[in-house]
Amino acid sequence: MTGSRLLKALHVVGYLTTVVVIAEIVELGYLSWSSWHRSEAVSAIFREHTRTHDRPLVVGDMGAGDAFGPVRPPPGVSGDVLGFVSMPSFSLWHAASLRLPPGSDVAQGEIVFVRYNGQTDQPTFSAVQAFTLPKAAYLAAAQQIDRLTDGWPGNGDNGCFDGVPVAFERIRTAHVTSGVGNASCDPHYAAVARVVEPLLTRYAPKPPPEDKKAATSDSAPK
């Protein structure tokens, strides 16, 4: 009898151990699934945020729509337009609009510099400054942006916050597209910046000295 009871006890212990192991496996599986599900949800949010949208830039695009407002061509102005906004975390923003009027051999540009008050989060705009650039230079940049951005599905790994977010807006007759992402950690938007920034460096006016000085004490909003 003693041996039989011992055997039964060992069986019970074995069953309990099996139940515990199964419970741990189920728990680990649930935790892994939950973590994967959360990761997929976050990636979906980033993809939606950074994809190319069939609409103009808006304020919700990290403030790009607000910054682009002073240089966005007014309704009714014809021509092919490439807009660009650079929004570094700790220095001046700039927004530029490049437009090729119908039949023109010269593209027209406008640029505005934006800084944010670190306490009020309110933007201060410099005067809008006009400039020109060759038609060939504009067309080359616009075509590159179109190849990069048309149908872009977004990047699910664009998870950094500081850095240099950038945005674009393309107006081709009635077709308007836009997008925003962080050029510091998203190769797609880094490529967008590499197309436009050299044009601005070469042809656009530089920031006014007083804005450079003011930017050292204020930072852009997060």
C-alpha positions as CSV (number, residue, x, y, z in Angstrom):
1,M,0.0,0.0,0.0
2,T,2.8,2.4,0.8
3,G,4.3,1.9,-2.6
4,S,1.0,2.3,-4.3
5,R,0.3,5.6,-2.4
6,L,3.8,6.8,-3.3
7,L,3.2,6.0,-6.9
8,K,-0.1,7.9,-6.9
9,A,1.5,10.8,-5.3
10,L,4.2,10.9,-7.9
11,H,1.6,10.8,-10.6
12,V,-0.2,13.8,-9.0
13,V,3.1,15.7,-8.8
14,G,3.7,14.9,-12.5
15,Y,0.3,16.1,-13.5
16,L,0.7,19.3,-11.5
17,T,4.1,19.9,-13.0
18,T,2.7,19.4,-16.5
19,V,-0.1,21.9,-15.8
20,V,2.3,24.5,-14.5
21,V,4.6,24.1,-17.6
22,I,1.6,24.3,-19.9
23,A,0.4,27.4,-18.1
24,E,3.8,29.0,-18.4
25,I,4.0,28.2,-22.1
26,V,0.5,29.7,-22.6
27,E,1.5,32.8,-20.7
28,L,4.8,33.3,-22.6
29,G,2.9,32.8,-25.8
30,Y,0.3,35.4,-24.8
31,L,3.0,37.9,-23.8
32,S,4.9,37.4,-27.1
33,W,1.6,37.8,-29.1
34,S,0.7,40.9,-27.1
35,S,4.1,42.4,-27.6
36,W,4.0,41.7,-31.3
37,H,0.5,43.0,-31.6
38,R,1.5,46.3,-29.8
39,S,4.6,46.5,-32.0
40,E,2.5,46.0,-35.2
41,A,0.0,48.6,-34.0
42,V,2.8,51.2,-33.4
43,S,4.3,50.4,-36.8
44,A,0.9,50.9,-38.5
45,I,0.6,54.3,-36.9
46,F,4.1,55.3,-38.1
47,R,3.3,54.0,-41.6
48,E,0.1,56.0,-41.8
49,H,1.8,59.1,-40.5
50,T,4.7,59.0,-42.9
51,R,3.0,57.8,-46.1
52,T,2.3,60.1,-49.0
53,H,-1.2,61.6,-48.6
54,D,-3.5,62.9,-51.4
55,R,-4.0,66.3,-49.7
56,P,-2.1,69.4,-48.8
57,L,0.1,69.7,-45.7
58,V,-1.9,70.4,-42.6
59,V,-1.0,71.7,-39.1
60,G,-1.2,68.2,-37.7
61,D,1.7,67.2,-39.9
62,M,4.1,68.1,-37.1
63,G,3.2,71.8,-37.7
64,A,4.4,71.7,-41.3
65,G,1.1,73.0,-42.7
66,D,1.3,76.1,-40.5
67,A,4.9,76.7,-41.4
68,F,4.2,76.3,-45.1
69,G,1.2,78.6,-45.1
70,P,3.1,81.9,-45.7
71,V,4.7,80.6,-48.9
72,R,1.9,78.3,-50.2
73,P,0.7,79.8,-53.6
74,P,-2.8,81.2,-53.2
75,P,-5.7,79.4,-54.9
76,G,-6.0,80.2,-58.5
77,V,-2.2,80.6,-59.1
78,S,-1.2,78.3,-61.9
79,G,2.0,76.3,-62.3
80,D,3.8,73.3,-61.0
81,V,4.7,73.7,-57.3
82,L,7.2,71.9,-55.0
83,G,6.9,72.9,-51.4
84,F,9.4,71.9,-48.6
85,V,9.6,72.4,-44.9
86,S,12.5,71.6,-42.6
87,M,11.7,71.4,-38.9
88,P,14.9,70.8,-36.9
89,S,14.2,70.2,-33.2
90,F,16.6,72.8,-31.8
91,S,17.0,75.5,-34.4
92,L,15.2,77.6,-37.0
93,W,12.7,76.0,-39.3
94,H,12.4,77.1,-42.9
95,A,9.6,76.6,-45.5
96,A,10.1,77.1,-49.2
97,S,7.8,77.1,-52.2
98,L,9.2,76.6,-55.7
99,R,6.9,77.2,-58.6
100,L,7.3,76.9,-62.3
101,P,4.7,79.1,-64.1
102,P,3.3,77.9,-67.3
103,G,5.6,78.7,-70.3
104,S,8.3,80.2,-68.1
105,D,12.0,79.5,-68.4
106,V,12.6,80.5,-64.8
107,A,11.2,79.0,-61.6
108,Q,10.1,81.3,-58.9
109,G,10.8,80.6,-55.2
110,E,9.8,82.0,-51.8
111,I,11.3,81.1,-48.5
112,V,10.3,82.0,-44.9
113,F,12.2,81.3,-41.7
114,V,10.2,80.2,-38.6
115,R,11.2,80.1,-35.0
116,Y,9.1,79.0,-32.0
117,N,9.0,80.7,-28.6
118,G,10.2,78.0,-26.2
119,Q,7.7,79.1,-23.6
120,T,4.5,79.8,-25.6
121,D,5.1,77.5,-28.6
122,Q,3.9,80.2,-30.9
123,P,5.6,80.6,-34.3
124,T,7.3,83.8,-35.4
125,F,7.8,84.2,-39.1
126,S,10.5,86.2,-40.9
127,A,9.6,88.2,-43.9
128,V,8.9,86.1,-47.0
129,Q,11.8,86.4,-49.4
130,A,11.6,85.8,-53.1
131,F,14.2,84.2,-55.4
132,T,14.6,82.5,-58.7
133,L,16.2,79.3,-60.0
134,P,16.7,77.8,-63.4
135,K,13.9,75.8,-65.0
136,A,16.1,72.8,-65.5
137,A,17.1,72.7,-61.8
138,Y,13.5,72.9,-60.7
139,L,12.3,70.2,-63.1
140,A,15.1,67.8,-62.1
141,A,14.2,68.2,-58.4
142,A,10.5,68.0,-59.0
143,Q,10.8,64.8,-61.0
144,Q,13.1,63.2,-58.4
145,I,10.6,64.1,-55.6
146,D,7.8,62.6,-57.7
147,R,9.7,59.3,-58.2
148,L,10.5,59.2,-54.5
149,T,7.1,60.1,-53.1
150,D,4.3,59.0,-55.5
151,G,2.5,56.1,-53.8
152,W,5.0,55.9,-50.9
153,P,3.4,53.6,-48.4
154,G,5.2,55.0,-45.3
155,N,7.8,53.6,-42.9
156,G,6.8,51.6,-39.9
157,D,10.2,52.0,-38.2
158,N,10.3,55.9,-38.2
159,G,10.3,56.1,-34.4
160,C,12.7,58.9,-33.5
161,F,11.4,62.2,-32.2
162,D,14.3,64.7,-32.2
163,G,16.3,65.4,-35.3
164,V,15.2,67.1,-38.5
165,P,11.6,66.3,-39.5
166,V,10.9,67.4,-43.1
167,A,7.8,67.7,-45.2
168,F,6.9,68.2,-48.8
169,E,3.9,69.3,-50.8
170,R,3.5,68.8,-54.5
171,I,0.9,70.6,-56.6
172,R,0.5,69.4,-60.2
173,T,-2.6,71.1,-61.6
174,A,-5.4,69.7,-59.4
175,H,-3.3,66.9,-58.0
176,V,-1.9,67.6,-54.6
177,T,0.2,65.3,-52.5
178,S,2.2,65.7,-49.3
179,G,4.1,63.8,-46.7
180,V,6.1,64.3,-43.5
181,G,8.8,62.3,-41.7
182,N,12.1,62.5,-39.8
183,A,15.1,62.8,-42.1
184,S,17.4,61.9,-39.2
185,C,16.1,58.3,-38.9
186,D,14.0,57.7,-42.0
187,P,16.0,57.0,-45.2
188,H,13.0,58.0,-47.4
189,Y,12.7,61.5,-46.0
190,A,16.5,61.9,-45.8
191,A,16.4,61.3,-49.6
192,V,13.7,63.9,-50.0
193,A,15.8,66.5,-48.1
194,R,18.9,65.7,-50.2
195,V,16.9,66.6,-53.3
196,V,15.6,70.0,-52.1
197,E,18.1,71.4,-49.6
198,P,21.0,71.8,-52.2
199,L,18.6,74.0,-54.3
200,L,17.8,76.2,-51.3
201,T,21.5,76.4,-50.3
202,R,22.4,77.5,-53.8
203,Y,19.6,79.8,-54.7
204,A,17.5,80.9,-51.7
205,P,18.3,83.8,-49.3
206,K,19.9,82.9,-46.0
207,P,18.3,83.5,-42.6
208,P,18.4,87.1,-41.4
209,P,21.2,87.5,-38.7
210,E,18.7,88.5,-36.0
211,D,16.8,85.2,-36.5
212,K,20.0,83.2,-36.2
213,K,20.7,84.9,-32.9
214,A,17.2,84.5,-31.6
215,A,17.2,80.8,-32.5
216,T,19.9,80.1,-29.9
217,S,17.6,80.7,-27.0
218,D,14.4,79.1,-28.4
219,S,13.7,75.6,-29.6
220,A,11.0,74.1,-31.9
221,P,8.1,72.3,-30.3
222,K,8.1,68.5,-30.0
